[in-house]
Amino acid sequence: MTDHHTDTEHGEAWTAMLGDSCERLGELADDSIDLTVYSPPFAALYTYSPDDRDLGNCANVDQFIDHYAFIVAELLRVTKPGRIAAVHCAQLPSLKWRDGFVGLQDFRGDLIRAHIAGGWQFHGEVTIDKDPQIQALRTKAQPLMFQTLRRDSAASRPGMADYLLFFRKPGENAVPIQPTIDNPTWVTWAHPVWYDIRETDTLNPAIAREDADERHICPLQLGLIERVISLWSNPGELVLSPFLGIGSEVHTAVRLGRRGIGCELKPSYWRTAVQNLRDLDEQMSLPTLFDEGAA
């Protein structure tokens, strides 16, 4: 059993909670969240920390979904009726030594079924294009290698896309959302595939790295988060990330004139998120040329 610590830091428009989301989400009031956006741990694919509370430390996908159901239920409770939870995911590779074959597991489908079982409505999804050469270099996935293609293309497959799944809490939305985007922008964002999300458009994860057990930090792209927040929340509303990581979702919410709150289990991630948010507060408090001109 690992040591478990909790803490909370605040800024003018943000709150960062250290601790297990299954426990700390219980501190939030019913129907208090306007939008949720996050990327959950990808089942047993990556190890984020040695904590037995960590969703990434499950033995298999079934165990992950059982654990994740507590998050799904809490998110439904705290979300306002008619509002959206946006969940980023990817399919999971199966491994010869673990699963007996090389292929894919339908993690996207598992998440959809878990949310529907938890009372959410499946509202829509976007496929996010990924560069297969970058994947091949980063993951060493044999099905993407040129030598696999030349040796026996029956073992090759296309690269793995990311997905953004949208779930809606049943009920009527009491406050209409009116995004300030023009029609051509909406046409671009309404496409079922987003080709223009830059994979490197993230906060810097390097300073959060800590332990030997940690193999993966992959913050969400800021451009992706900006679209979600711009489309499904109004200025001043409260955006939640139950897996705060280094703070990308809350950071973007505050930068776009919203309020943000997040939970993070791993102390090194949480400390980095707090520092990122404090740095943002400092940047946003600096006078601009327009302020100086008005003075």
N, C-alpha and C positions, 0 to 999 in steps of 0.2 A: 504494500500500500504506500503510495507516494504521499509526501506532504502536500497539503492543499491550502492555498492562501486566497483570501479575497481582499479587494481594495476598490476604491472608487475615486476617480479624478473628474473634475468638472472644468469646463470653460464657459464662456458666455452663452454659447449655443450648442454645447456638446457635453455628453457624459460618457465616460469610458469605465466599464465595470470589469474588474478582474474576477474570474471565477467560472464555474460551470454554468452554461446557458440553461441547462435543465433546471437548475436551482435559482439562478439569478433572474431569469425571465419572470419568475413568480413574484418578483417585487414590483413589476409593472402593472398598472391599472388595466382593468377590462376596457376594450374599445378605445385605447389611447394612442395607437400607432396608425399613421396615415399611409405609410409605405414601408415594406421590408425588401431589402435587396442584399444578396449574399451568395457566397460560394461555400457549400458545406464540405467537410472532409470527404474525400472520394473513397469511402469504405475502407478496405484493407490495402489500398494501393500505396499509400504513403504513411510513414510514421512521423507525426508532428511532435509528440512528446511521450515520455514514459508514463504519464498519468493514466490510471485505469478509467478515469472519467472521459478520456479523450475518445471521440467517435472514431478516430483513425486507428485505434488499437483494437478494433473488433477482429474476430477470427475469420469472418466471412460476411458476405453481403446480407444474408438473412439476419445475422446478429446486429449488423449495422442498422437495418431497417427497424428492428425491434427497439433499439436505443433511440433512433431518430424520431420515432413516433411521439416521444415526449416533447421534442422540439416542435413538431408539427401541431400538436395540440395546444401548446402554449402560444404559438404564433397566431393561431386562430382566435384564441381568447383575447389577446391584446390588440388585434387588428380591428379597425373600425369596419362596420358592415359596408359591403360594396367596394372595398379597397383591395389593393394588389400586393402579392408577395412575388418577387422575381428571383428565381433560383438558377444559378449558373452551374452547369455540370458538363461532363463528357462521358462517353462510354468507357468501360473498363476493359483493359486487355486481359485475356486469360493466358495463363502460363503453363508450359508443359509440365514443369516439376510440381506445380501446385494443383492444376486443374485437369491435367492429363491431355490437354490439347492446346494449340495456339489459335486464338481467335478473339472474339469480343463477348463481353457480358452486357446485357441491356440495363445498365445502371440508370440511364435516362428514364426508361420505362418503370423501373423500380421506384424512382422518386415520384413519378406521376401517380402511380398506384397508391403510394404511401400517403400522398396529400389528399387524394380522393377519399381514401378510407378514413382520413382524419377530418373530413367534413368540408374540404375546400372544393371549389369548382375549377376544373382545368380550363383556363381562359385562352391560352395560345402559346406559341413558341417561336423562337427565331434560331436559325442555324447560323453559327459564326464561322466563317471560313478560316482555315489554318494552313500554313505553308508546310507541305509534306517533307520538304528537304530540311527545314528547321527541326521538325519532329524527329526525322531520322538521325540527325546529328546529336540532338539532345537526349533522346531515349534509346538510341541504338536498336530500334525496333527492326527485327529481321525482315518482316513482311514489306518494309519500305526500302530495303537496300537494293542497289543495282545488281549485286551478285545474286540475290534471291530471284530477281526478275529474269536474269540470264540463265540461272541454273534450272529453275522450275517455277514458272509464273503461277502455277496452281497454289503456291505458298505465299504469293504477294497479295496485297490489298491496298485500297486507297488510304490516305491519311485520315486521322480522326478529327472530326469537327468538334467545336464546343457548341453547347446549346444553352439558351436562356428560356426557362420555362416560366410561364405566368399563371398564377393561381389567384382566384378571386374569392373573397369571403362572401358567402350568401347574404343577401339583404340589399337595401337601397342605399346608395351613396348620398349622404346628407349634404355634402358640400361639393358642387361640381368642380372638376379640375379643368382649368383653361390654360393650356400650354401656350407660350408665346413663340410659336414656330410658324413659319409660312407654309403654304400648301406644297411647294416643291420639296421642302425638307421633310414634310410628312410622307410624301410619296416615296422618298428614299428610305425613311425609317420603317415604312409599312411593308417593305420587301421582306419575304420570308427568309432570305439569306442576307446577312450583312458581310460585305466584302471589304469594308474600309475600316475595320477595327485594327489598329496597330498593336501588335503583340508586345512591343516594348514600351507602350504608353502606360507605365505603372509608377507607383511610388517605389523608392529604392528599398528592396528587401534585405540587402546585404547586412545591414547593421543589426538585424534581428536574429541572425544565425547564432546558435549557442552550443547545442549539445551534439554529441556524436550520433545519437539516435535520430537526429533530424535530417531528412533527406530531401525536403521539399518546402520551398516557400514560393508561392505563385499568386501574387496579388492580382485582383481583377484589373482589367484595363480601365483607365479613367474615362476614356471616351464612351465605353459601354455603360458605365455607371451614370455618366452625365445624361445619356439618352433616357435611361429608365427614370431617373429623378425628374427630368424635364417633362416627360410624358405623363407620369402618374403621381405627381404631387404638386401642390401649390407652394409659393414662397411662404416661409414661416411655419410650414408643417413639419411633423416629426418623422424622421426616417430611422429605421432600426436595422442593425446588422447583428444577428445572433452569433456570428463567427467573425469577430472584428478583425482578426489578424493584425496587420500593421496599420489599419485604420482607413483603408481606401474609401469605403462607402460613406463613412461618417465625414471624412475629410472633404469629399466631393459635395455632400449634402450641405455642409456649412459654407463652402465656397460658393454654392449656388443660392445662398440665401435661405436655406432651410435650417432646421435644428436636427441634431443627430444623437443617437444613443447606440452603444454597442457593448457586447459581452465577449471577453476573450479568456480562455483557460490558461494559456501559456504565458508566464510572466515576461519572458523576453519579447514576445510579440506585443503584449499589452504595453510595456514600457516604451517600445518603439512607436506604437500608435499614439500614446499620450504625447510623446515628444513631437511627432508629426503634427498633431493637432495644436499644440502650443506654438509651434513654428508658424502654422497657418494663422493663428490668432494675432501673432506679432506682425506678420505680413499684411493682414487685413487692417491693422490699426495704423499702419504707416500713412502719412498724408500723401495725396497725389498732387500732380501739377494743377489739377482743377481746384483742389482744396486750397492750395497756396494762392492761386489766382483769385479765388473768392475772398481770401483774407486780405 
